[in-house]
Amino acid sequence: MNRTIRAIVGAVLVLVIAFSGISICQDLGRRWKVDVTDQQLYTLSDGTKAILGRLNQPIKVRLFYAKTAAMKGPDQIRYFNNYYEFVRALLEEYVAASKGMVQLEVIDPRPFSEDEEQALRLGLRRFPITEEESFFFGLAVQTQFGVEKTVPFFSPDRQNFVEYDISYLIDTAITRQKKRVGIMSSLAVMGDDVTGYMAQMMRMQGQQPKPAWTIVEQLRQKYEVTEVATDVNDINDVDILVVIHPKDLPEKTQFAIDQFILKGGRAIVCVDPHCIADRPQRNPMQMTAEKQSSDLDRIIRAWGLQMPANTFAGDRSLLLEAPLAANQRPQPIMGFLGLTTPCFSKEKVITADLNEVRVLFAGVLQEIAPADQAGGGDDPNQVAAANEPQITRTPLIMTTEKGNSWSVGSSFELMFPDPDKLMAKFIEGNKPVPMGYLVTGRFQSSFPDGIEIEVPAADANDTDEDDPNEPKMVARQITGLKEATADCAVAVFSDVDFLSDQMAYAQSLFGKMVVGDNSALLINTIEDLSGSGDLISIRSRGNYKRPFTVVDEIEQQAEKETADEVALINAQIQGFNQELENLVNSGQAEQEEVIGSSLLEKKRQLELKIREAQRQLREVNARRRERIEQLGYMLRRFNMGLVPGVVMLIALVLGIWRSVRRRHYISHASDA
């Protein structure tokens, strides 16, 4: 075999070894992965891993992305190529963590194909690019029992919640479809539940049954909504409990709420220091107003929160106008706030996409110390117990940094509010005032010793001394869970009016119309709490598009260094232009003296100065650009020289090692 054949065979073998090594490294890379991103973008949250660990049936995940169509689309469409790679890489992590229970299929739906028809059947959004090509970017999750859940379109606005959206689909696909929502309220939120004969009798008497609040009708379209009485002893057959304006609830009902949450039930509590929707009968001759406030202070304090009485959130930058009476001009009212984007938590899916929520005389939610949760007693056992629970409180809605709290002496001041007096009570603050919290963790009972209730005596012959026909009542102690066995989750809001028809909806020719995001806030909260505890714990992901902070710093520094010089040159150019304009104007006034006069020469000199100043400005901008481009050149050289440098270093080390080994062998051979 001559040298040429040996060289060809050697080259072929080198290529085979190289490609084999690449293939082996790729296979090993799928198993051995290291997430080196700053915000751990490709590392699944513990909540997602727990959801995948509970899978007892195969889940098929189909990612629809029109990659071929995207290559033909405008820049706005081609932008999604990087986003698609991020989503696909994240889904591959789902496959790896599920141990084969999640099966991923990536589909490029082509025009007039079965894949395109399937995408349309699943409800994925289609964006026409050309007469034939359409753009799809969505996800479908399907169980072996035929349950289908979809993300119609991966919007860039929700890229921080991609993991949450995917995990939500998987979690809800393997659980019961329709959640049961129980509503407990001291207001007529559910309307008058009268039908048939009773409804007809009310109409004959000129009365109309009160309809349910529009938010309730909206919830009924998606959930099984039932009413929970305000005097219950136990709460069952409800997945999520919505407590609206709990006004003077008996102790047994509060104990039932406490135990419902400790057993794993989710709850949304809306309390209010002054609820406008609560309209008690008033006597104009009385100088005191009937109570319009509500609270669950004993329970809320166990969660590390409190709402001071007659104290409200205010913010001059968020004030809304409203007329106080008919035929009056609208005027700003302290306490009537229109919360905007900076007022919503971007870390929680509940509020991340909200734009506007209106609240009316919303209270202030304050975090309290563990000792205060236990009642501030001196018993060391109480204080120790208060320190045991690990509770996380995340603000959901708040004022801006200029917000602050303000107070009134009594609710009578709000019966006939004076906007000027209310405005005078407010002093601008320097930090946001929270009006809503998401509280999670291992809760302890607000009733560790249980409660005492009255029940009929066991002996049927025992009767009440005052009324012989009534059985004698005896006290009985009822105990329950003292601590939750698993993590709990509740949402607390210090306003009730934001759910009312007057605040959340407007009347139109076609019926009630949604106004702002008031209803979306409640629905998002129910949607979030309806998932498992693992779903609630999923973190907000960082943005996969990382800013070029080094380049930005260099640009800012370069602009700062040349700012004075640029400003001076621009001032000179402006002065020359002004002088030139004055010269031309004077020349037009005396046209007979322009030609052949000194004015023409002076005009030429000014034009030369302007060109020279513009040239200097271009040089300054060029120096600034060179500093930025030098960074690019340096990175390019580094990237181009890194691999060859590593190869040369390895070759050098191997050469030295072989040389040492050869000398060692020769020395041993000579000794022999």
RAFENGI-V132423 format. One record per residue. N is the residue number from 0. RES is the residue in one small letter. D_CENTER is the distance of its C-alpha to the mean C-alpha in Angstrom with 2 decimals. Layout:
n->N res->RES d_center->D_CENTER
n->N res->RES d_center->D_CENTER
This chain:
n->0 res->m d_center->70.84
n->1 res->n d_center->70.87
n->2 res->r d_center->68.37
n->3 res->t d_center->66.65
n->4 res->i d_center->65.87
n->5 res->r d_center->64.69
n->6 res->a d_center->62.37
n->7 res->i d_center->60.91
n->8 res->v d_center->60.43
n->9 res->g d_center->58.85
n->10 res->a d_center->56.42
n->11 res->v d_center->55.48
n->12 res->l d_center->54.99
n->13 res->v d_center->52.80
n->14 res->l d_center->50.58
n->15 res->v d_center->50.45
n->16 res->i d_center->49.54
n->17 res->a d_center->46.87
n->18 res->f d_center->45.19
n->19 res->s d_center->45.54
n->20 res->g d_center->43.94
n->21 res->i d_center->40.98
n->22 res->s d_center->40.57
n->23 res->i d_center->40.85
n->24 res->c d_center->38.30
n->25 res->q d_center->35.82
n->26 res->d d_center->36.37
n->27 res->l d_center->36.06
n->28 res->g d_center->32.96
n->29 res->r d_center->31.14
n->30 res->r d_center->31.91
n->31 res->w d_center->31.78
n->32 res->k d_center->28.53
n->33 res->v d_center->27.20
n->34 res->d d_center->23.72
n->35 res->v d_center->24.62
n->36 res->t d_center->21.42
n->37 res->d d_center->20.18
n->38 res->q d_center->16.70
n->39 res->q d_center->18.10
n->40 res->l d_center->16.54
n->41 res->y d_center->18.99
n->42 res->t d_center->19.02
n->43 res->l d_center->17.57
n->44 res->s d_center->15.86
n->45 res->d d_center->18.24
n->46 res->g d_center->16.38
n->47 res->t d_center->16.94
n->48 res->k d_center->20.49
n->49 res->a d_center->21.14
n->50 res->i d_center->20.16
n->51 res->l d_center->22.45
n->52 res->g d_center->25.07
n->53 res->r d_center->25.36
n->54 res->l d_center->26.17
n->55 res->n d_center->29.67
n->56 res->q d_center->30.00
n->57 res->p d_center->29.60
n->58 res->i d_center->26.51
n->59 res->k d_center->27.08
n->60 res->v d_center->24.24
n->61 res->r d_center->25.23
n->62 res->l d_center->23.53
n->63 res->f d_center->24.87
n->64 res->y d_center->25.12
n->65 res->a d_center->27.93
n->66 res->k d_center->28.90
n->67 res->t d_center->32.39
n->68 res->a d_center->31.30
n->69 res->a d_center->28.73
n->70 res->m d_center->31.66
n->71 res->k d_center->33.45
n->72 res->g d_center->30.64
n->73 res->p d_center->29.85
n->74 res->d d_center->27.83
n->75 res->q d_center->24.60
n->76 res->i d_center->25.14
n->77 res->r d_center->26.48
n->78 res->y d_center->23.32
n->79 res->f d_center->21.69
n->80 res->n d_center->24.32
n->81 res->n d_center->22.55
n->82 res->y d_center->19.20
n->83 res->y d_center->21.28
n->84 res->e d_center->22.88
n->85 res->f d_center->19.62
n->86 res->v d_center->18.51
n->87 res->r d_center->22.08
n->88 res->a d_center->22.35
n->89 res->l d_center->19.29
n->90 res->l d_center->20.91
n->91 res->e d_center->24.13
n->92 res->e d_center->22.59
n->93 res->y d_center->21.78
n->94 res->v d_center->25.44
n->95 res->a d_center->26.76
n->96 res->a d_center->24.88
n->97 res->s d_center->25.85
n->98 res->k d_center->29.55
n->99 res->g d_center->30.47
n->100 res->m d_center->28.61
n->101 res->v d_center->26.22
n->102 res->q d_center->28.23
n->103 res->l d_center->26.77
n->104 res->e d_center->28.43
n->105 res->v d_center->27.70
n->106 res->i d_center->29.16
n->107 res->d d_center->30.17
n->108 res->p d_center->31.03
n->109 res->r d_center->34.15
n->110 res->p d_center->35.61
n->111 res->f d_center->37.56
n->112 res->s d_center->36.81
n->113 res->e d_center->35.89
n->114 res->d d_center->32.57
n->115 res->e d_center->31.70
n->116 res->e d_center->32.91
n->117 res->q d_center->30.83
n->118 res->a d_center->27.63
n->119 res->l d_center->28.47
n->120 res->r d_center->29.33
n->121 res->l d_center->25.97
n->122 res->g d_center->24.31
n->123 res->l d_center->22.93
n->124 res->r d_center->22.68
n->125 res->r d_center->25.72
n->126 res->f d_center->26.21
n->127 res->p d_center->29.96
n->128 res->i d_center->31.12
n->129 res->t d_center->34.86
n->130 res->e d_center->37.15
n->131 res->e d_center->36.67
n->132 res->e d_center->33.66
n->133 res->s d_center->30.16
n->134 res->f d_center->26.82
n->135 res->f d_center->24.61
n->136 res->f d_center->21.50
n->137 res->g d_center->20.16
n->138 res->l d_center->20.30
n->139 res->a d_center->22.30
n->140 res->v d_center->22.59
n->141 res->q d_center->25.90
n->142 res->t d_center->27.57
n->143 res->q d_center->31.32
n->144 res->f d_center->31.50
n->145 res->g d_center->30.26
n->146 res->v d_center->26.70
n->147 res->e d_center->24.61
n->148 res->k d_center->20.87
n->149 res->t d_center->19.57
n->150 res->v d_center->16.87
n->151 res->p d_center->18.82
n->152 res->f d_center->17.58
n->153 res->f d_center->15.45
n->154 res->s d_center->14.05
n->155 res->p d_center->13.62
n->156 res->d d_center->10.64
n->157 res->r d_center->8.68
n->158 res->q d_center->10.74
n->159 res->n d_center->8.30
n->160 res->f d_center->7.48
n->161 res->v d_center->11.20
n->162 res->e d_center->12.26
n->163 res->y d_center->10.05
n->164 res->d d_center->11.40
n->165 res->i d_center->14.84
n->166 res->s d_center->15.01
n->167 res->y d_center->13.97
n->168 res->l d_center->16.87
n->169 res->i d_center->19.23
n->170 res->d d_center->18.49
n->171 res->t d_center->18.96
n->172 res->a d_center->21.89
n->173 res->i d_center->23.90
n->174 res->t d_center->23.37
n->175 res->r d_center->24.70
n->176 res->q d_center->23.61
n->177 res->k d_center->23.45
n->178 res->k d_center->21.99
n->179 res->r d_center->24.02
n->180 res->v d_center->22.54
n->181 res->g d_center->24.90
n->182 res->i d_center->24.90
n->183 res->m d_center->26.91
n->184 res->s d_center->27.74
n->185 res->s d_center->30.70
n->186 res->l d_center->30.18
n->187 res->a d_center->31.40
n->188 res->v d_center->27.94
n->189 res->m d_center->29.50
n->190 res->g d_center->32.45
n->191 res->d d_center->36.09
n->192 res->d d_center->36.56
n->193 res->v d_center->40.03
n->194 res->t d_center->41.57
n->195 res->g d_center->45.03
n->196 res->y d_center->47.89
n->197 res->m d_center->45.88
n->198 res->a d_center->43.91
n->199 res->q d_center->47.22
n->200 res->m d_center->48.82
n->201 res->m d_center->46.07
n->202 res->r d_center->46.55
n->203 res->m d_center->50.31
n->204 res->q d_center->49.79
n->205 res->g d_center->47.75
n->206 res->q d_center->44.44
n->207 res->q d_center->41.32
n->208 res->p d_center->38.94
n->209 res->k d_center->35.62
n->210 res->p d_center->32.91
n->211 res->a d_center->29.63
n->212 res->w d_center->26.65
n->213 res->t d_center->25.02
n->214 res->i d_center->21.69
n->215 res->v d_center->23.82
n->216 res->e d_center->25.39
n->217 res->q d_center->22.10
n->218 res->l d_center->21.08
n->219 res->r d_center->24.55
n->220 res->q d_center->23.94
n->221 res->k d_center->21.51
n->222 res->y d_center->22.45
n->223 res->e d_center->25.69
n->224 res->v d_center->25.64
n->225 res->t d_center->28.35
n->226 res->e d_center->29.48
n->227 res->v d_center->29.82
n->228 res->a d_center->32.67
n->229 res->t d_center->32.40
n->230 res->d d_center->35.43
n->231 res->v d_center->34.57
n->232 res->n d_center->35.73
n->233 res->d d_center->33.37
n->234 res->i d_center->30.20
n->235 res->n d_center->30.43
n->236 res->d d_center->29.40
n->237 res->v d_center->25.88
n->238 res->d d_center->22.66
n->239 res->i d_center->20.38
n->240 res->l d_center->21.98
n->241 res->v d_center->20.86
n->242 res->v d_center->22.96
n->243 res->i d_center->23.43
n->244 res->h d_center->25.75
n->245 res->p d_center->27.57
n->246 res->k d_center->30.71
n->247 res->d d_center->33.52
n->248 res->l d_center->32.58
n->249 res->p d_center->35.48
n->250 res->e d_center->35.20
n->251 res->k d_center->35.54
n->252 res->t d_center->32.48
n->253 res->q d_center->30.40
n->254 res->f d_center->31.82
n->255 res->a d_center->30.88
n->256 res->i d_center->27.21
n->257 res->d d_center->27.36
n->258 res->q d_center->28.96
n->259 res->f d_center->26.69
n->260 res->i d_center->23.64
n->261 res->l d_center->25.74
n->262 res->k d_center->26.81
n->263 res->g d_center->23.31
n->264 res->g d_center->22.36
n->265 res->r d_center->18.89
n->266 res->a d_center->18.98
n->267 res->i d_center->17.35
n->268 res->v d_center->19.57
n->269 res->c d_center->20.00
n->270 res->v d_center->22.72
n->271 res->d d_center->24.25
n->272 res->p d_center->26.89
n->273 res->h d_center->28.35
n->274 res->c d_center->27.48
n->275 res->i d_center->29.03
n->276 res->a d_center->28.72
n->277 res->d d_center->31.06
n->278 res->r d_center->34.45
n->279 res->p d_center->37.21
n->280 res->q d_center->40.87
n->281 res->r d_center->42.00
n->282 res->n d_center->45.55
n->283 res->p d_center->46.18
n->284 res->m d_center->48.95
n->285 res->q d_center->46.69
n->286 res->m d_center->45.18
n->287 res->t d_center->42.40
n->288 res->a d_center->39.39
n->289 res->e d_center->38.39
n->290 res->k d_center->35.28
n->291 res->q d_center->32.06
n->292 res->s d_center->29.71
n->293 res->s d_center->28.14
n->294 res->d d_center->26.85
n->295 res->l d_center->26.52
n->296 res->d d_center->27.37
n->297 res->r d_center->29.06
n->298 res->i d_center->26.23
n->299 res->i d_center->23.39
n->300 res->r d_center->25.44
n->301 res->a d_center->25.53
n->302 res->w d_center->21.76
n->303 res->g d_center->22.33
n->304 res->l d_center->21.54
n->305 res->q d_center->23.93
n->306 res->m d_center->24.18
n->307 res->p d_center->27.39
n->308 res->a d_center->29.63
n->309 res->n d_center->30.24
n->310 res->t d_center->27.58
n->311 res->f d_center->24.96
n->312 res->a d_center->22.18
n->313 res->g d_center->23.39
n->314 res->d d_center->22.61
n->315 res->r d_center->25.18
n->316 res->s d_center->22.87
n->317 res->l d_center->20.94
n->318 res->l d_center->24.09
n->319 res->l d_center->24.89
n->320 res->e d_center->28.43
n->321 res->a d_center->30.12
n->322 res->p d_center->33.80
n->323 res->l d_center->35.00
n->324 res->a d_center->37.83
n->325 res->a d_center->39.31
n->326 res->n d_center->40.85
n->327 res->q d_center->39.07
n->328 res->r d_center->37.14
n->329 res->p d_center->33.40
n->330 res->q d_center->32.68
n->331 res->p d_center->29.70
n->332 res->i d_center->29.09
n->333 res->m d_center->27.60
n->334 res->g d_center->25.03
n->335 res->f d_center->24.11
n->336 res->l d_center->20.87
n->337 res->g d_center->18.75
n->338 res->l d_center->15.29
n->339 res->t d_center->13.96
n->340 res->t d_center->11.12
n->341 res->p d_center->11.98
n->342 res->c d_center->11.74
n->343 res->f d_center->8.04
n->344 res->s d_center->6.01
n->345 res->k d_center->4.25
n->346 res->e d_center->4.62
n->347 res->k d_center->3.25
n->348 res->v d_center->3.16
n->349 res->i d_center->5.36
n->350 res->t d_center->4.77
n->351 res->a d_center->2.94
n->352 res->d d_center->6.40
n->353 res->l d_center->8.50
n->354 res->n d_center->11.65
n->355 res->e d_center->14.11
n->356 res->v d_center->14.71
n->357 res->r d_center->18.26
n->358 res->v d_center->19.47
n->359 res->l d_center->23.14
n->360 res->f d_center->24.60
n->361 res->a d_center->21.50
n->362 res->g d_center->22.41
n->363 res->v d_center->21.37
n->364 res->l d_center->19.80
n->365 res->q d_center->21.36
n->366 res->e d_center->21.09
n->367 res->i d_center->24.61
n->368 res->a d_center->26.61
n->369 res->p d_center->27.71
n->370 res->a d_center->31.22
n->371 res->d d_center->30.11
n->372 res->q d_center->28.29
n->373 res->a d_center->31.64
n->374 res->g d_center->33.37
n->375 res->g d_center->34.71
n->376 res->g d_center->37.88
n->377 res->d d_center->40.27
n->378 res->d d_center->40.33
n->379 res->p d_center->39.22
n->380 res->n d_center->38.30
n->381 res->q d_center->35.80
n->382 res->v d_center->34.21
n->383 res->a d_center->34.16
n->384 res->a d_center->32.51
n->385 res->a d_center->29.81
n->386 res->n d_center->29.04
n->387 res->e d_center->28.77
n->388 res->p d_center->25.36
n->389 res->q d_center->22.43
n->390 res->i d_center->19.57
n->391 res->t d_center->16.10
n->392 res->r d_center->14.74
n->393 res->t d_center->11.25
n->394 res->p d_center->11.18
n->395 res->l d_center->8.78
n->396 res->i d_center->11.01
n->397 res->m d_center->13.86
n->398 res->t d_center->16.55
n->399 res->t d_center->17.12
n->400 res->e d_center->19.25
n->401 res->k d_center->22.29
n->402 res->g d_center->21.55
n->403 res->n d_center->23.78
n->404 res->s d_center->25.12
n->405 res->w d_center->28.37
n->406 res->s d_center->30.72
n->407 res->v d_center->33.58
n->408 res->g d_center->36.69
n->409 res->s d_center->36.40
n->410 res->s d_center->34.69
n->411 res->f d_center->37.91
n->412 res->e d_center->36.77
n->413 res->l d_center->33.97
n->414 res->m d_center->36.37
n->415 res->f d_center->37.76
n->416 res->p d_center->35.39
n->417 res->d d_center->36.82
n->418 res->p d_center->34.16
n->419 res->d d_center->36.20
n->420 res->k d_center->36.60
n->421 res->l d_center->32.93
n->422 res->m d_center->32.14
n->423 res->a d_center->34.75
n->424 res->k d_center->33.05
n->425 res->f d_center->29.96
n->426 res->i d_center->30.00
n->427 res->e d_center->27.34
n->428 res->g d_center->25.35
n->429 res->n d_center->23.75
n->430 res->k d_center->20.43
n->431 res->p d_center->17.56
n->432 res->v d_center->18.41
n->433 res->p d_center->15.84
n->434 res->m d_center->16.12
n->435 res->g d_center->13.62
n->436 res->y d_center->12.90
n->437 res->l d_center->11.73
n->438 res->v d_center->14.90
n->439 res->t d_center->15.78
n->440 res->g d_center->19.05
n->441 res->r d_center->22.72
n->442 res->f d_center->23.73
n->443 res->q d_center->27.32
n->444 res->s d_center->29.18
n->445 res->s d_center->29.77
n->446 res->f d_center->33.20
n->447 res->p d_center->34.53
n->448 res->d d_center->38.08
n->449 res->g d_center->37.27
n->450 res->i d_center->38.62
n->451 res->e d_center->42.04
n->452 res->i d_center->42.76
n->453 res->e d_center->46.02
n->454 res->v d_center->47.43
n->455 res->p d_center->50.87
n->456 res->a d_center->53.60
n->457 res->a d_center->54.53
n->458 res->d d_center->58.14
n->459 res->a d_center->58.52
n->460 res->n d_center->61.62
n->461 res->d d_center->59.73
n->462 res->t d_center->59.17
n->463 res->d d_center->58.01
n->464 res->e d_center->60.95
n->465 res->d d_center->59.96
n->466 res->d d_center->59.42
n->467 res->p d_center->61.42
n->468 res->n d_center->59.59
n->469 res->e d_center->56.22
n->470 res->p d_center->55.53
n->471 res->k d_center->55.16
n->472 res->m d_center->51.61
n->473 res->v d_center->50.94
n->474 res->a d_center->47.99
n->475 res->r d_center->45.98
n->476 res->q d_center->43.37
n->477 res->i d_center->40.26
n->478 res->t d_center->38.13
n->479 res->g d_center->35.01
n->480 res->l d_center->32.45
n->481 res->k d_center->32.24
n->482 res->e d_center->29.19
n->483 res->a d_center->26.59
n->484 res->t d_center->27.57
n->485 res->a d_center->24.02
n->486 res->d d_center->20.56
n->487 res->c d_center->19.42
n->488 res->a d_center->16.16
n->489 res->v d_center->16.16
n->490 res->a d_center->14.18
n->491 res->v d_center->16.33
n->492 res->f d_center->16.48
n->493 res->s d_center->19.48
n->494 res->d d_center->20.25
n->495 res->v d_center->21.82
n->496 res->d d_center->22.87
n->497 res->f d_center->19.50
n->498 res->l d_center->20.19
n->499 res->s d_center->23.77
n->500 res->d d_center->25.29
n->501 res->q d_center->26.24
n->502 res->m d_center->22.72
n->503 res->a d_center->20.60
n->504 res->y d_center->23.32
n->505 res->a d_center->26.35
n->506 res->q d_center->29.66
n->507 res->s d_center->30.74
n->508 res->l d_center->33.69
n->509 res->f d_center->31.74
n->510 res->g d_center->30.48
n->511 res->k d_center->27.25
n->512 res->m d_center->24.67
n->513 res->v d_center->20.97
n->514 res->v d_center->20.30
n->515 res->g d_center->16.97
n->516 res->d d_center->13.80
n->517 res->n d_center->15.38
n->518 res->s d_center->16.01
n->519 res->a d_center->12.68
n->520 res->l d_center->11.13
n->521 res->l d_center->13.71
n->522 res->i d_center->13.62
n->523 res->n d_center->9.94
n->524 res->t d_center->10.80
n->525 res->i d_center->14.00
n->526 res->e d_center->12.66
n->527 res->d d_center->10.52
n->528 res->l d_center->13.56
n->529 res->s d_center->16.00
n->530 res->g d_center->15.40
n->531 res->s d_center->17.20
n->532 res->g d_center->16.53
n->533 res->d d_center->16.24
n->534 res->l d_center->13.35
n->535 res->i d_center->11.41
n->536 res->s d_center->12.46
n->537 res->i d_center->11.18
n->538 res->r d_center->9.68
n->539 res->s d_center->7.35
n->540 res->r d_center->10.29
n->541 res->g d_center->11.97
n->542 res->n d_center->13.19
n->543 res->y d_center->16.37
n->544 res->k d_center->18.03
n->545 res->r d_center->19.46
n->546 res->p d_center->21.06
n->547 res->f d_center->24.83
n->548 res->t d_center->24.88
n->549 res->v d_center->28.60
n->550 res->v d_center->29.56
n->551 res->d d_center->27.59
n->552 res->e d_center->29.40
n->553 res->i d_center->32.71
n->554 res->e d_center->32.22
n->555 res->q d_center->31.37
n->556 res->q d_center->34.35
n->557 res->a d_center->36.65
n->558 res->e d_center->35.74
n->559 res->k d_center->36.31
n->560 res->e d_center->39.68
n->561 res->t d_center->40.88
n->562 res->a d_center->39.45
n->563 res->d d_center->42.68
n->564 res->e d_center->44.90
n->565 res->v d_center->43.01
n->566 res->a d_center->43.10
n->567 res->l d_center->46.85
n->568 res->i d_center->47.63
n->569 res->n d_center->45.70
n->570 res->a d_center->47.62
n->571 res->q d_center->50.88
n->572 res->i d_center->50.11
n->573 res->q d_center->49.29
n->574 res->g d_center->52.53
n->575 res->f d_center->54.59
n->576 res->n d_center->53.20
n->577 res->q d_center->54.02
n->578 res->e d_center->57.49
n->579 res->l d_center->58.03
n->580 res->e d_center->57.04
n->581 res->n d_center->59.49
n->582 res->l d_center->62.16
n->583 res->v d_center->61.75
n->584 res->n d_center->61.91
n->585 res->s d_center->65.07
n->586 res->g d_center->66.53
n->587 res->q d_center->65.99
n->588 res->a d_center->67.82
n->589 res->e d_center->70.73
n->590 res->q d_center->70.71
n->591 res->e d_center->74.39
n->592 res->e d_center->73.85
n->593 res->v d_center->70.82
n->594 res->i d_center->72.65
n->595 res->g d_center->74.58
n->596 res->s d_center->73.30
n->597 res->s d_center->71.26
n->598 res->l d_center->68.14
n->599 res->l d_center->67.58
n->600 res->e d_center->67.83
n->601 res->k d_center->65.39
n->602 res->k d_center->62.90
n->603 res->r d_center->63.16
n->604 res->q d_center->62.58
n->605 res->l d_center->59.41
n->606 res->e d_center->58.06
n->607 res->l d_center->58.83
n->608 res->k d_center->56.98
n->609 res->i d_center->53.91
n->610 res->r d_center->54.00
n->611 res->e d_center->54.46
n->612 res->a d_center->51.49
n->613 res->q d_center->49.31
n->614 res->r d_center->50.54
n->615 res->q d_center->49.61
n->616 res->l d_center->46.11
n->617 res->r d_center->45.72
n->618 res->e d_center->46.95
n->619 res->v d_center->44.41
n->620 res->n d_center->41.55
n->621 res->a d_center->43.08
n->622 res->r d_center->43.18
n->623 res->r d_center->39.53
n->624 res->r d_center->38.70
n->625 res->e d_center->41.02
n->626 res->r d_center->39.04
n->627 res->i d_center->35.89
n->628 res->e d_center->37.92
n->629 res->q d_center->39.64
n->630 res->l d_center->36.39
n->631 res->g d_center->36.04
n->632 res->y d_center->39.67
n->633 res->m d_center->39.27
n->634 res->l d_center->36.29
n->635 res->r d_center->38.21
n->636 res->r d_center->41.33
n->637 res->f d_center->39.45
n->638 res->n d_center->37.87
n->639 res->m d_center->41.25
n->640 res->g d_center->43.22
n->641 res->l d_center->40.99
n->642 res->v d_center->42.03
n->643 res->p d_center->45.70
n->644 res->g d_center->45.74
n->645 res->v d_center->44.50
n->646 res->v d_center->47.07
n->647 res->m d_center->49.80
n->648 res->l d_center->48.91
n->649 res->i d_center->49.11
n->650 res->a d_center->52.38
n->651 res->l d_center->53.77
n->652 res->v d_center->52.98
n->653 res->l d_center->54.53
n->654 res->g d_center->57.55
n->655 res->i d_center->58.18
n->656 res->w d_center->57.79
n->657 res->r d_center->60.23
n->658 res->s d_center->62.66
n->659 res->v d_center->62.64
n->660 res->r d_center->63.14
n->661 res->r d_center->66.02
n->662 res->r d_center->67.79
n->663 res->h d_center->67.40
n->664 res->y d_center->68.93
n->665 res->i d_center->71.78
n->666 res->s d_center->72.63
n->667 res->h d_center->72.81
n->668 res->a d_center->74.92
n->669 res->s d_center->77.37
n->670 res->d d_center->77.77
n->671 res->a d_center->78.63
